[in-house]
Amino acid sequence: MLFCAAPDDEVFVDLFRRVLAGTLDAASRKVADRVGAEARARGDVAFHRDSMLGDRSWWRVARTPDGEVVGFGLPSRNHAFPVVGHLGVLPEHRGRGYADEILAEITRILVSETGPERVRADTDLTNAPMAAAFEPVGYRGNGRRLVLSAH
């Protein structure tokens, strides 16, 4: 797998939009159903770029050795820890282990750039493939959270 930076935010808007198809991330799916995939994708890019504390230059596009785009990874930081900001695999490439490689690259970048004691990540409990990708890289479950909202 090859990883490259992409300074044009439109590259990531397109990737965020494309990974929404069939996503197991309940929150992303719910917002996309309400506002549309394009608006959700633009909102995600803006959030990670403008609200998270990670360096925009850490963001990576994942490609096969022949150059085909398979997904992306956004290493980042919140107010307390380096975090896996976002990881996405394009629908046509899911189930081939690419999430494992992208997660490893995100982790590598965070370790080399921040020298952290720990890196944090989270996923929906219903997103079993993503949850399964964390353990082989060294992530361990340390909590669960319940997200409630009123309409």
N, CA, C and O atoms as a GROMACS GRO file, in nm:
protein
  604
    1MET      N    1   0.086  -0.117   0.000
    1MET     CA    2   0.000   0.000   0.000
    1MET      C    3   0.090   0.123   0.000
    1MET      O    4   0.192   0.128   0.070
    2LEU      N    5   0.051   0.221  -0.079
    2LEU     CA    6   0.122   0.348  -0.086
    2LEU      C    7   0.036   0.456  -0.022
    2LEU      O    8  -0.086   0.456  -0.036
    3PHE      N    9   0.099   0.547   0.049
    3PHE     CA   10   0.028   0.656   0.114
    3PHE      C   11   0.087   0.787   0.068
    3PHE      O   12   0.209   0.804   0.066
    4CYS      N   13   0.000   0.880   0.032
    4CYS     CA   14   0.050   1.010  -0.013
    4CYS      C   15  -0.037   1.121   0.044
    4CYS      O   16  -0.156   1.104   0.070
    5ALA      N   17   0.027   1.235   0.063
    5ALA     CA   18  -0.046   1.354   0.106
    5ALA      C   19  -0.125   1.409  -0.012
    5ALA      O   20  -0.089   1.386  -0.128
    6ALA      N   21  -0.231   1.480   0.017
    6ALA     CA   22  -0.311   1.547  -0.086
    6ALA      C   23  -0.352   1.682  -0.030
    6ALA      O   24  -0.447   1.690   0.049
    7PRO      N   25  -0.283   1.789  -0.069
    7PRO     CA   26  -0.312   1.920  -0.011
    7PRO      C   27  -0.447   1.979  -0.050
    7PRO      O   28  -0.495   2.072   0.016
    8ASP      N   29  -0.510   1.928  -0.155
    8ASP     CA   30  -0.638   1.981  -0.200
    8ASP      C   31  -0.752   1.918  -0.119
    8ASP      O   32  -0.774   1.797  -0.127
    9ASP      N   33  -0.822   1.998  -0.041
    9ASP     CA   34  -0.933   1.948   0.040
    9ASP      C   35  -1.040   1.878  -0.044
    9ASP      O   36  -1.109   1.790   0.007
   10GLU      N   37  -1.055   1.916  -0.170
   10GLU     CA   38  -1.157   1.855  -0.255
   10GLU      C   39  -1.133   1.705  -0.273
   10GLU      O   40  -1.228   1.629  -0.291
   11VAL      N   41  -1.007   1.662  -0.269
   11VAL     CA   42  -0.976   1.520  -0.276
   11VAL      C   43  -1.043   1.448  -0.159
   11VAL      O   44  -1.103   1.342  -0.176
   12PHE      N   45  -1.032   1.506  -0.040
   12PHE     CA   46  -1.089   1.443   0.079
   12PHE      C   47  -1.241   1.458   0.084
   12PHE      O   48  -1.309   1.370   0.136
   13VAL      N   49  -1.295   1.568   0.033
   13VAL     CA   50  -1.441   1.580   0.023
   13VAL      C   51  -1.494   1.465  -0.061
   13VAL      O   52  -1.591   1.401  -0.023
   14ASP      N   53  -1.431   1.439  -0.174
   14ASP     CA   54  -1.474   1.330  -0.261
   14ASP      C   55  -1.463   1.196  -0.190
   14ASP      O   56  -1.555   1.114  -0.199
   15LEU      N   57  -1.354   1.172  -0.120
   15LEU     CA   58  -1.335   1.044  -0.051
   15LEU      C   59  -1.436   1.027   0.063
   15LEU      O   60  -1.493   0.919   0.079
   16PHE      N   61  -1.456   1.131   0.143
   16PHE     CA   62  -1.556   1.123   0.250
   16PHE      C   63  -1.694   1.091   0.192
   16PHE      O   64  -1.767   1.008   0.246
   17ARG      N   65  -1.729   1.158   0.082
   17ARG     CA   66  -1.859   1.135   0.019
   17ARG      C   67  -1.871   0.990  -0.028
   17ARG      O   68  -1.973   0.925  -0.007
   18ARG      N   69  -1.767   0.941  -0.092
   18ARG     CA   70  -1.770   0.806  -0.147
   18ARG      C   71  -1.777   0.697  -0.040
   18ARG      O   72  -1.843   0.595  -0.060
   19VAL      N   73  -1.710   0.717   0.074
   19VAL     CA   74  -1.712   0.612   0.177
   19VAL      C   75  -1.844   0.607   0.252
   19VAL      O   76  -1.870   0.512   0.326
   20LEU      N   77  -1.929   0.708   0.235
   20LEU     CA   78  -2.060   0.704   0.300
   20LEU      C   79  -2.149   0.592   0.247
   20LEU      O   80  -2.236   0.543   0.319
   21ALA      N   81  -2.127   0.551   0.123
   21ALA     CA   82  -2.208   0.443   0.066
   21ALA      C   83  -2.184   0.314   0.143
   21ALA      O   84  -2.074   0.260   0.143
   22GLY      N   85  -2.287   0.267   0.209
   22GLY     CA   86  -2.277   0.142   0.283
   22GLY      C   87  -2.202   0.150   0.414
   22GLY      O   88  -2.167   0.048   0.472
   23THR      N   89  -2.177   0.272   0.463
   23THR     CA   90  -2.102   0.284   0.587
   23THR      C   91  -2.175   0.220   0.704
   23THR      O   92  -2.298   0.219   0.709
   24LEU      N   93  -2.098   0.166   0.798
   24LEU     CA   94  -2.154   0.111   0.921
   24LEU      C   95  -2.147   0.213   1.034
   24LEU      O   96  -2.185   0.183   1.148
   25ASP      N   97  -2.100   0.334   1.004
   25ASP     CA   98  -2.094   0.442   1.103
   25ASP      C   99  -2.233   0.505   1.112
   25ASP      O  100  -2.275   0.577   1.022
   26ALA      N  101  -2.302   0.476   1.220
   26ALA     CA  102  -2.442   0.520   1.234
   26ALA      C  103  -2.457   0.671   1.232
   26ALA      O  104  -2.550   0.723   1.171
   27ALA      N  105  -2.367   0.743   1.298
   27ALA     CA  106  -2.378   0.889   1.304
   27ALA      C  107  -2.359   0.951   1.166
   27ALA      O  108  -2.434   1.040   1.126
   28SER      N  109  -2.259   0.904   1.094
   28SER     CA  110  -2.235   0.958   0.959
   28SER      C  111  -2.354   0.930   0.869
   28SER      O  112  -2.398   1.018   0.794
   29ARG      N  113  -2.406   0.810   0.877
   29ARG     CA  114  -2.521   0.772   0.793
   29ARG      C  115  -2.642   0.857   0.826
   29ARG      O  116  -2.713   0.902   0.736
   30LYS      N  117  -2.667   0.881   0.955
   30LYS     CA  118  -2.784   0.959   0.997
   30LYS      C  119  -2.776   1.103   0.947
   30LYS      O  120  -2.874   1.156   0.896
   31VAL      N  121  -2.660   1.165   0.960
   31VAL     CA  122  -2.645   1.303   0.913
   31VAL      C  123  -2.654   1.308   0.761
   31VAL      O  124  -2.719   1.397   0.707
   32ALA      N  125  -2.589   1.214   0.692
   32ALA     CA  126  -2.594   1.213   0.546
   32ALA      C  127  -2.738   1.195   0.497
   32ALA      O  128  -2.777   1.255   0.397
   33ASP      N  129  -2.816   1.114   0.566
   33ASP     CA  130  -2.957   1.096   0.528
   33ASP      C  131  -3.034   1.227   0.541
   33ASP      O  132  -3.128   1.253   0.465
   34ARG      N  133  -2.996   1.308   0.638
   34ARG     CA  134  -3.067   1.434   0.664
   34ARG      C  135  -3.022   1.547   0.571
   34ARG      O  136  -3.105   1.620   0.518
   35VAL      N  137  -2.889   1.562   0.551
   35VAL     CA  138  -2.838   1.678   0.477
   35VAL      C  139  -2.782   1.644   0.339
   35VAL      O  140  -2.756   1.733   0.259
   36GLY      N  141  -2.764   1.516   0.312
   36GLY     CA  142  -2.705   1.472   0.185
   36GLY      C  143  -2.558   1.439   0.202
   36GLY      O  144  -2.489   1.492   0.289
   37ALA      N  145  -2.511   1.349   0.117
   37ALA     CA  146  -2.372   1.301   0.126
   37ALA      C  147  -2.270   1.411   0.101
   37ALA      O  148  -2.167   1.416   0.169
   38GLU      N  149  -2.297   1.499   0.005
   38GLU     CA  150  -2.202   1.606  -0.026
   38GLU      C  151  -2.185   1.701   0.092
   38GLU      O  152  -2.073   1.735   0.129
   39ALA      N  153  -2.295   1.743   0.152
   39ALA     CA  154  -2.288   1.834   0.268
   39ALA      C  155  -2.220   1.765   0.386
   39ALA      O  156  -2.141   1.827   0.456
   40ARG      N  157  -2.251   1.639   0.408
   40ARG     CA  158  -2.186   1.566   0.516
   40ARG      C  159  -2.036   1.558   0.493
   40ARG      O  160  -1.958   1.579   0.586
   41ALA      N  161  -1.995   1.528   0.371
   41ALA     CA  162  -1.853   1.518   0.338
   41ALA      C  163  -1.782   1.652   0.359
   41ALA      O  164  -1.674   1.656   0.417
   42ARG      N  165  -1.843   1.760   0.312
   42ARG     CA  166  -1.782   1.892   0.331
   42ARG      C  167  -1.773   1.928   0.479
   42ARG      O  168  -1.675   1.986   0.524
   43GLY      N  169  -1.876   1.892   0.554
   43GLY     CA  170  -1.874   1.916   0.698
   43GLY      C  171  -1.765   1.837   0.769
   43GLY      O  172  -1.699   1.888   0.859
   44ASP      N  173  -1.746   1.712   0.726
   44ASP     CA  174  -1.640   1.630   0.786
   44ASP      C  175  -1.502   1.688   0.760
   44ASP      O  176  -1.420   1.697   0.851
   45VAL      N  177  -1.477   1.728   0.636
   45VAL     CA  178  -1.346   1.787   0.604
   45VAL      C  179  -1.326   1.915   0.683
   45VAL      O  180  -1.219   1.936   0.742
   46ALA      N  181  -1.426   2.001   0.687
   46ALA     CA  182  -1.414   2.127   0.762
   46ALA      C  183  -1.390   2.100   0.910
   46ALA      O  184  -1.306   2.165   0.972
   47PHE      N  185  -1.462   2.005   0.967
   47PHE     CA  186  -1.443   1.972   1.109
   47PHE      C  187  -1.300   1.928   1.137
   47PHE      O  188  -1.235   1.979   1.228
   48HIS      N  189  -1.251   1.833   1.060
   48HIS     CA  190  -1.115   1.782   1.084
   48HIS      C  191  -1.008   1.886   1.057
   48HIS      O  192  -0.907   1.891   1.127
   49ARG      N  193  -1.029   1.968   0.958
   49ARG     CA  194  -0.933   2.073   0.924
   49ARG      C  195  -0.935   2.188   1.024
   49ARG      O  196  -0.830   2.237   1.064
   50ASP      N  197  -1.056   2.231   1.065
   50ASP     CA  198  -1.070   2.354   1.142
   50ASP      C  199  -1.088   2.336   1.292
   50ASP      O  200  -1.057   2.426   1.369
   51SER      N  201  -1.137   2.221   1.334
   51SER     CA  202  -1.168   2.202   1.476
   51SER      C  203  -1.074   2.106   1.547
   51SER      O  204  -1.052   2.118   1.668
   52MET      N  205  -1.019   2.011   1.475
   52MET     CA  206  -0.925   1.918   1.537
   52MET      C  207  -0.787   1.983   1.540
   52MET      O  208  -0.757   2.072   1.460
   53LEU      N  209  -0.704   1.939   1.632
   53LEU     CA  210  -0.574   2.003   1.654
   53LEU      C  211  -0.460   1.938   1.578
   53LEU      O  212  -0.346   1.984   1.586
   54GLY      N  213  -0.488   1.831   1.504
   54GLY     CA  214  -0.384   1.765   1.426
   54GLY      C  215  -0.341   1.850   1.308
   54GLY      O  216  -0.411   1.942   1.266
   55ASP      N  217  -0.225   1.817   1.256
   55ASP     CA  218  -0.169   1.890   1.143
   55ASP      C  219  -0.230   1.840   1.012
   55ASP      O  220  -0.230   1.720   0.987
   56ARG      N  221  -0.282   1.928   0.932
   56ARG     CA  222  -0.346   1.891   0.805
   56ARG      C  223  -0.250   1.813   0.715
   56ARG      O  224  -0.295   1.730   0.636
   57SER      N  225  -0.120   1.837   0.727
   57SER     CA  226  -0.023   1.768   0.641
   57SER      C  227  -0.012   1.619   0.673
   57SER      O  228   0.050   1.545   0.597
   58TRP      N  229  -0.071   1.573   0.782
   58TRP     CA  230  -0.067   1.432   0.818
   58TRP      C  231  -0.168   1.349   0.738
   58TRP      O  232  -0.153   1.227   0.730
   59TRP      N  233  -0.268   1.411   0.680
   59TRP     CA  234  -0.374   1.338   0.611
   59TRP      C  235  -0.316   1.261   0.493
   59TRP      O  236  -0.229   1.311   0.422
   60ARG      N  237  -0.365   1.138   0.471
   60ARG     CA  238  -0.311   1.053   0.365
   60ARG      C  239  -0.420   0.987   0.281
   60ARG      O  240  -0.527   0.950   0.332
   61VAL      N  241  -0.391   0.974   0.152
   61VAL     CA  242  -0.471   0.895   0.060
   61VAL      C  243  -0.399   0.761   0.046
   61VAL      O  244  -0.277   0.757   0.028
   62ALA      N  245  -0.475   0.652   0.053
   62ALA     CA  246  -0.418   0.517   0.042
   62ALA      C  247  -0.441   0.465  -0.099
   62ALA      O  248  -0.551   0.473  -0.153
   63ARG      N  249  -0.334   0.411  -0.159
   63ARG     CA  250  -0.339   0.359  -0.296
   63ARG      C  251  -0.276   0.221  -0.302
   63ARG      O  252  -0.188   0.187  -0.223
   64THR      N  253  -0.322   0.143  -0.398
   64THR     CA  254  -0.258   0.016  -0.426
   64THR      C  255  -0.124   0.046  -0.494
   64THR      O  256  -0.101   0.159  -0.537
   65PRO      N  257  -0.036  -0.054  -0.504
   65PRO     CA  258   0.092  -0.030  -0.574
   65PRO      C  259   0.076   0.019  -0.717
   65PRO      O  260   0.165   0.085  -0.770
   66ASP      N  261  -0.037  -0.013  -0.782
   66ASP     CA  262  -0.059   0.035  -0.919
   66ASP      C  263  -0.128   0.171  -0.923
   66ASP      O  264  -0.162   0.220  -1.031
   67GLY      N  265  -0.150   0.234  -0.806
   67GLY     CA  266  -0.202   0.370  -0.801
   67GLY      C  267  -0.351   0.385  -0.779
   67GLY      O  268  -0.400   0.498  -0.773
   68GLU      N  269  -0.425   0.275  -0.768
   68GLU     CA  270  -0.569   0.285  -0.748
   68GLU      C  271  -0.600   0.329  -0.605
   68GLU      O  272  -0.549   0.271  -0.510
   69VAL      N  273  -0.684   0.432  -0.591
   69VAL     CA  274  -0.722   0.481  -0.459
   69VAL      C  275  -0.816   0.380  -0.393
   69VAL      O  276  -0.914   0.336  -0.453
   70VAL      N  277  -0.783   0.345  -0.267
   70VAL     CA  278  -0.867   0.250  -0.193
   70VAL      C  279  -0.929   0.312  -0.068
   70VAL      O  280  -1.025   0.259  -0.014
   71GLY      N  281  -0.874   0.424  -0.023
   71GLY     CA  282  -0.928   0.487   0.098
   71GLY      C  283  -0.840   0.601   0.145
   71GLY      O  284  -0.760   0.656   0.070
   72PHE      N  285  -0.858   0.636   0.274
   72PHE     CA  286  -0.783   0.748   0.330
   72PHE      C  287  -0.775   0.737   0.481
   72PHE      O  288  -0.852   0.665   0.544
   73GLY      N  289  -0.680   0.810   0.537
   73GLY     CA  290  -0.664   0.815   0.682
   73GLY      C  291  -0.631   0.955   0.727
   73GLY      O  292  -0.551   1.025   0.664
   74LEU      N  293  -0.694   0.996   0.837
   74LEU     CA  294  -0.670   1.128   0.893
   74LEU      C  295  -0.617   1.116   1.036
   74LEU      O  296  -0.695   1.113   1.131
   75PRO      N  297  -0.485   1.109   1.052
   75PRO     CA  298  -0.429   1.116   1.186
   75PRO      C  299  -0.458   1.256   1.241
   75PRO      O  300  -0.455   1.353   1.165
   76SER      N  301  -0.486   1.268   1.370
   76SER     CA  302  -0.518   1.400   1.423
   76SER      C  303  -0.490   1.406   1.573
   76SER      O  304  -0.423   1.319   1.629
   77ARG      N  305  -0.543   1.508   1.635
   77ARG     CA  306  -0.536   1.528   1.780
   77ARG      C  307  -0.666   1.591   1.825
   77ARG      O  308  -0.727   1.669   1.753
   78ASN      N  309  -0.706   1.556   1.947
   78ASN     CA  310  -0.810   1.635   2.011
   78ASN      C  311  -0.742   1.716   2.121
   78ASN      O  312  -0.620   1.729   2.119
   79HIS      N  313  -0.816   1.769   2.215
   79HIS     CA  314  -0.755   1.853   2.318
   79HIS      C  315  -0.663   1.776   2.412
   79HIS      O  316  -0.580   1.837   2.480
   80ALA      N  317  -0.676   1.643   2.417
   80ALA     CA  318  -0.599   1.566   2.514
   80ALA      C  319  -0.503   1.464   2.454
   80ALA      O  320  -0.398   1.437   2.512
   81PHE      N  321  -0.536   1.406   2.339
   81PHE     CA  322  -0.460   1.293   2.287
   81PHE      C  323  -0.448   1.296   2.136
   81PHE      O  324  -0.531   1.357   2.067
   82PRO      N  325  -0.344   1.231   2.082
   82PRO     CA  326  -0.344   1.201   1.939
   82PRO      C  327  -0.456   1.099   1.915
   82PRO      O  328  -0.479   1.010   1.996
   83VAL      N  329  -0.525   1.113   1.803
   83VAL     CA  330  -0.639   1.028   1.774
   83VAL      C  331  -0.643   0.987   1.628
   83VAL      O  332  -0.587   1.053   1.541
   84VAL      N  333  -0.710   0.874   1.604
   84VAL     CA  334  -0.745   0.835   1.469
   84VAL      C  335  -0.864   0.923   1.434
   84VAL      O  336  -0.978   0.894   1.473
   85GLY      N  337  -0.838   1.030   1.360
   85GLY     CA  338  -0.945   1.124   1.327
   85GLY      C  339  -1.052   1.062   1.240
   85GLY      O  340  -1.171   1.074   1.268
   86HIS      N  341  -1.009   0.995   1.135
   86HIS     CA  342  -1.104   0.926   1.047
   86HIS      C  343  -1.027   0.828   0.961
   86HIS      O  344  -0.912   0.851   0.924
   87LEU      N  345  -1.092   0.719   0.930
   87LEU     CA  346  -1.037   0.618   0.841
   87LEU      C  347  -1.152   0.574   0.751
   87LEU      O  348  -1.260   0.540   0.799
   88GLY      N  349  -1.127   0.574   0.622
   88GLY     CA  350  -1.231   0.532   0.529
   88GLY      C  351  -1.176   0.442   0.420
   88GLY      O  352  -1.067   0.466   0.367
   89VAL      N  353  -1.251   0.338   0.388
   89VAL     CA  354  -1.219   0.249   0.277
   89VAL      C  355  -1.333   0.260   0.177
   89VAL      O  356  -1.450   0.248   0.215
   90LEU      N  357  -1.302   0.281   0.052
   90LEU     CA  358  -1.405   0.291  -0.052
   90LEU      C  359  -1.484   0.161  -0.060
   90LEU      O  360  -1.426   0.053  -0.046
   91PRO      N  361  -1.615   0.170  -0.083
   91PRO     CA  362  -1.700   0.051  -0.081
   91PRO      C  363  -1.650  -0.064  -0.168
   91PRO      O  364  -1.659  -0.181  -0.128
   92GLU      N  365  -1.599  -0.033  -0.284
   92GLU     CA  366  -1.555  -0.140  -0.375
   92GLU      C  367  -1.427  -0.210  -0.329
   92GLU      O  368  -1.386  -0.310  -0.389
   93HIS      N  369  -1.364  -0.159  -0.224
   93HIS     CA  370  -1.240  -0.218  -0.173
   93HIS      C  371  -1.254  -0.274  -0.032
   93HIS      O  372  -1.156  -0.322   0.025
   94ARG      N  373  -1.373  -0.269   0.024
   94ARG     CA  374  -1.393  -0.319   0.160
   94ARG      C  375  -1.378  -0.471   0.165
   94ARG      O  376  -1.402  -0.543   0.068
   95GLY      N  377  -1.335  -0.517   0.284
   95GLY     CA  378  -1.321  -0.661   0.306
   95GLY      C  379  -1.191  -0.719   0.257
   95GLY      O  380  -1.177  -0.841   0.251
   96ARG      N  381  -1.095  -0.636   0.222
   96ARG     CA  382  -0.966  -0.684   0.170
   96ARG      C  383  -0.849  -0.654   0.263
   96ARG      O  384  -0.733  -0.672   0.226
   97GLY      N  385  -0.880  -0.606   0.384
   97GLY     CA  386  -0.773  -0.577   0.481
   97GLY      C  387  -0.711  -0.439   0.468
   97GLY      O  388  -0.614  -0.409   0.538
   98TYR      N  389  -0.764  -0.354   0.381
   98TYR     CA  390  -0.706  -0.221   0.365
   98TYR      C  391  -0.721  -0.135   0.490
   98TYR      O  392  -0.634  -0.053   0.519
   99ALA      N  393  -0.828  -0.154   0.565
   99ALA     CA  394  -0.845  -0.076   0.689
   99ALA      C  395  -0.729  -0.101   0.784
   99ALA      O  396  -0.683  -0.009   0.851
  100ASP      N  397  -0.681  -0.225   0.791
  100ASP     CA  398  -0.569  -0.258   0.878
  100ASP      C  399  -0.444  -0.178   0.839
  100ASP      O  400  -0.375  -0.123   0.924
  101GLU      N  401  -0.419  -0.173   0.709
  101GLU     CA  402  -0.300  -0.102   0.662
  101GLU      C  403  -0.313   0.049   0.682
  101GLU      O  404  -0.216   0.115   0.718
  102ILE      N  405  -0.431   0.102   0.658
  102ILE     CA  406  -0.452   0.246   0.677
  102ILE      C  407  -0.440   0.281   0.824
  102ILE      O  408  -0.378   0.381   0.859
  103LEU      N  409  -0.497   0.200   0.912
  103LEU     CA  410  -0.486   0.224   1.055
  103LEU      C  411  -0.340   0.218   1.100
  103LEU      O  412  -0.298   0.300   1.181
  104ALA      N  413  -0.265   0.124   1.049
  104ALA     CA  414  -0.123   0.115   1.083
  104ALA      C  415  -0.048   0.241   1.040
  104ALA      O  416   0.038   0.290   1.112
  105GLU      N  417  -0.082   0.294   0.922
  105GLU     CA  418  -0.016   0.417   0.874
  105GLU      C  419  -0.055   0.537   0.960
  105GLU      O  420   0.030   0.619   0.994
  106ILE      N  421  -0.183   0.548   0.996
  106ILE     CA  422  -0.227   0.657   1.085
  106ILE      C  423  -0.149   0.650   1.215
  106ILE      O  424  -0.099   0.751   1.264
  107THR      N  425  -0.140   0.531   1.272
  107THR     CA  426  -0.070   0.512   1.399
  107THR      C  427   0.077   0.547   1.384
  107THR      O  428   0.134   0.614   1.471
  108ARG      N  429   0.140   0.503   1.276
  108ARG     CA  430   0.281   0.534   1.252
  108ARG      C  431   0.305   0.684   1.247
  108ARG      O  432   0.400   0.733   1.308
  109ILE      N  433   0.220   0.756   1.176
  109ILE     CA  434   0.234   0.901   1.166
  109ILE      C  435   0.219   0.965   1.304
  109ILE      O  436   0.299   1.051   1.342
  110LEU      N  437   0.119   0.925   1.378
  110LEU     CA  438   0.097   0.985   1.510
  110LEU      C  439   0.213   0.958   1.605
  110LEU      O  440   0.253   1.046   1.680
  111VAL      N  441   0.266   0.838   1.602
  111VAL     CA  442   0.380   0.806   1.687
  111VAL      C  443   0.503   0.887   1.647
  111VAL      O  444   0.573   0.940   1.733
  112SER      N  445   0.529   0.896   1.517
  112SER     CA  446   0.649   0.970   1.473
  112SER      C  447   0.635   1.120   1.492
  112SER      O  448   0.734   1.188   1.517
  113GLU      N  449   0.514   1.174   1.479
  113GLU     CA  450   0.494   1.319   1.488
  113GLU      C  451   0.470   1.368   1.631
  113GLU      O  452   0.502   1.482   1.662
  114THR      N  453   0.414   1.283   1.717
  114THR     CA  454   0.375   1.332   1.850
  114THR      C  455   0.442   1.258   1.965
  114THR      O  456   0.440   1.308   2.077
  115GLY      N  457   0.501   1.141   1.940
  115GLY     CA  458   0.565   1.065   2.047
  115GLY      C  459   0.473   1.041   2.166
  115GLY      O  460   0.514   1.062   2.280
  116PRO      N  461   0.352   0.996   2.141
  116PRO     CA  462   0.253   0.988   2.250
  116PRO      C  463   0.273   0.867   2.341
  116PRO      O  464   0.337   0.768   2.304
  117GLU      N  465   0.217   0.878   2.460
  117GLU     CA  466   0.209   0.763   2.548
  117GLU      C  467   0.103   0.666   2.495
  117GLU      O  468   0.118   0.545   2.506
  118ARG      N  469  -0.003   0.723   2.439
  118ARG     CA  470  -0.108   0.641   2.378
  118ARG      C  471  -0.177   0.720   2.268
  118ARG      O  472  -0.176   0.843   2.267
  119VAL      N  473  -0.236   0.647   2.176
  119VAL     CA  474  -0.317   0.702   2.069
  119VAL      C  475  -0.458   0.650   2.091
  119VAL      O  476  -0.477   0.533   2.122
  120ARG      N  477  -0.556   0.736   2.075
  120ARG     CA  478  -0.696   0.697   2.098
  120ARG      C  479  -0.770   0.686   1.965
  120ARG      O  480  -0.735   0.750   1.865
  121ALA      N  481  -0.872   0.602   1.966
  121ALA     CA  482  -0.959   0.584   1.850
  121ALA      C  483  -1.093   0.536   1.900
  121ALA      O  484  -1.104   0.480   2.009
  122ASP      N  485  -1.196   0.558   1.820
  122ASP     CA  486  -1.326   0.501   1.855
  122ASP      C  487  -1.402   0.467   1.728
  122ASP      O  488  -1.372   0.515   1.619
  123THR      N  489  -1.503   0.383   1.747
  123THR     CA  490  -1.590   0.343   1.638
  123THR      C  491  -1.723   0.300   1.698
  123THR      O  492  -1.732   0.270   1.817
  124ASP      N  493  -1.824   0.297   1.616
  124ASP     CA  494  -1.954   0.246   1.660
  124ASP      C  495  -1.941   0.098   1.693
  124ASP      O  496  -1.869   0.025   1.624
  125LEU      N  497  -2.009   0.054   1.797
  125LEU     CA  498  -2.007  -0.089   1.831
  125LEU      C  499  -2.061  -0.174   1.718
  125LEU      O  500  -2.021  -0.289   1.702
  126THR      N  501  -2.151  -0.118   1.640
  126THR     CA  502  -2.209  -0.193   1.528
  126THR      C  503  -2.114  -0.204   1.409
  126THR      O  504  -2.141  -0.281   1.316
  127ASN      N  505  -2.005  -0.129   1.410
  127ASN     CA  506  -1.908  -0.134   1.301
  127ASN      C  507  -1.803  -0.240   1.334
  127ASN      O  508  -1.687  -0.209   1.361
  128ALA      N  509  -1.845  -0.366   1.330
  128ALA     CA  510  -1.758  -0.477   1.369
  128ALA      C  511  -1.628  -0.484   1.287
  128ALA      O  512  -1.524  -0.513   1.346
  129PRO      N  513  -1.629  -0.461   1.155
  129PRO     CA  514  -1.503  -0.467   1.081
  129PRO      C  515  -1.399  -0.365   1.130
  129PRO      O  516  -1.281  -0.395   1.140
  130MET      N  517  -1.446  -0.242   1.161
  130MET     CA  518  -1.351  -0.141   1.210
  130MET      C  519  -1.303  -0.177   1.350
  130MET      O  520  -1.184  -0.166   1.380
  131ALA      N  521  -1.394  -0.220   1.435
  131ALA     CA  522  -1.356  -0.260   1.571
  131ALA      C  523  -1.252  -0.372   1.565
  131ALA      O  524  -1.157  -0.373   1.643
  132ALA      N  525  -1.269  -0.466   1.473
  132ALA     CA  526  -1.176  -0.577   1.460
  132ALA      C  527  -1.038  -0.532   1.410
  132ALA      O  528  -0.938  -0.598   1.440
  133ALA      N  529  -1.032  -0.423   1.337
  133ALA     CA  530  -0.904  -0.374   1.284
  133ALA      C  531  -0.814  -0.316   1.393
  133ALA      O  532  -0.692  -0.313   1.377
  134PHE      N  533  -0.872  -0.269   1.502
  134PHE     CA  534  -0.793  -0.203   1.605
  134PHE      C  535  -0.698  -0.297   1.680
  134PHE      O  536  -0.582  -0.262   1.702
  135GLU      N  537  -0.744  -0.414   1.717
  135GLU     CA  538  -0.664  -0.502   1.803
  135GLU      C  539  -0.530  -0.545   1.743
  135GLU      O  540  -0.429  -0.538   1.813
  136PRO      N  541  -0.523  -0.589   1.617
  136PRO     CA  542  -0.394  -0.632   1.563
  136PRO      C  543  -0.287  -0.522   1.561
  136PRO      O  544  -0.168  -0.550   1.562
  137VAL      N  545  -0.331  -0.397   1.557
  137VAL     CA  546  -0.236  -0.285   1.555
  137VAL      C  547  -0.194  -0.247   1.697
  137VAL      O  548  -0.098  -0.172   1.715
  138GLY      N  549  -0.264  -0.299   1.797
  138GLY     CA  550  -0.226  -0.274   1.936
  138GLY      C  551  -0.325  -0.191   2.015
  138GLY      O  552  -0.300  -0.161   2.132
  139TYR      N  553  -0.436  -0.155   1.955
  139TYR     CA  554  -0.539  -0.079   2.027
  139TYR      C  555  -0.617  -0.174   2.117
  139TYR      O  556  -0.646  -0.288   2.078
  140ARG      N  557  -0.651  -0.128   2.236
  140ARG     CA  558  -0.730  -0.207   2.330
  140ARG      C  559  -0.852  -0.128   2.373
  140ARG      O  560  -0.846  -0.007   2.392
  141GLY      N  561  -0.962  -0.197   2.388
  141GLY     CA  562  -1.084  -0.133   2.436
  141GLY      C  563  -1.065  -0.086   2.580
  141GLY      O  564  -1.015  -0.160   2.665
  142ASN      N  565  -1.105   0.038   2.604
  142ASN     CA  566  -1.095   0.088   2.742
  142ASN      C  567  -1.221   0.160   2.785
  142ASN      O  568  -1.223   0.223   2.891
  143GLY      N  569  -1.326   0.152   2.707
  143GLY     CA  570  -1.450   0.217   2.747
  143GLY      C  571  -1.553   0.209   2.637
  143GLY      O  572  -1.524   0.175   2.522
  144ARG      N  573  -1.673   0.243   2.675
  144ARG     CA  574  -1.784   0.253   2.581
  144ARG      C  575  -1.856   0.383   2.609
  144ARG      O  576  -1.858   0.430   2.723
  145ARG      N  577  -1.913   0.440   2.507
  145ARG     CA  578  -1.990   0.562   2.530
  145ARG      C  579  -2.123   0.549   2.463
  145ARG      O  580  -2.138   0.483   2.360
  146LEU      N  581  -2.219   0.614   2.523
  146LEU     CA  582  -2.354   0.616   2.471
  146LEU      C  583  -2.382   0.757   2.426
  146LEU      O  584  -2.370   0.852   2.504
  147VAL      N  585  -2.419   0.772   2.300
  147VAL     CA  586  -2.447   0.905   2.246
  147VAL      C  587  -2.598   0.921   2.238
  147VAL      O  588  -2.666   0.844   2.171
  148LEU      N  589  -2.650   1.020   2.307
  148LEU     CA  590  -2.792   1.049   2.308
  148LEU      C  591  -2.816   1.182   2.240
  148LEU      O  592  -2.731   1.272   2.246
  149SER      N  593  -2.929   1.196   2.176
  149SER     CA  594  -2.962   1.324   2.116
  149SER      C  595  -3.113   1.343   2.120
  149SER      O  596  -3.189   1.246   2.119
  150ALA      N  597  -3.153   1.467   2.125
  150ALA     CA  598  -3.297   1.502   2.123
  150ALA      C  599  -3.324   1.578   1.993
  150ALA      O  600  -3.238   1.648   1.942
  151HIS      N  601  -3.442   1.563   1.942
  151HIS     CA  602  -3.476   1.631   1.816
  151HIS      C  603  -3.589   1.725   1.840
  151HIS      O  604  -3.634   1.793   1.747
   0.00000   0.00000   0.00000
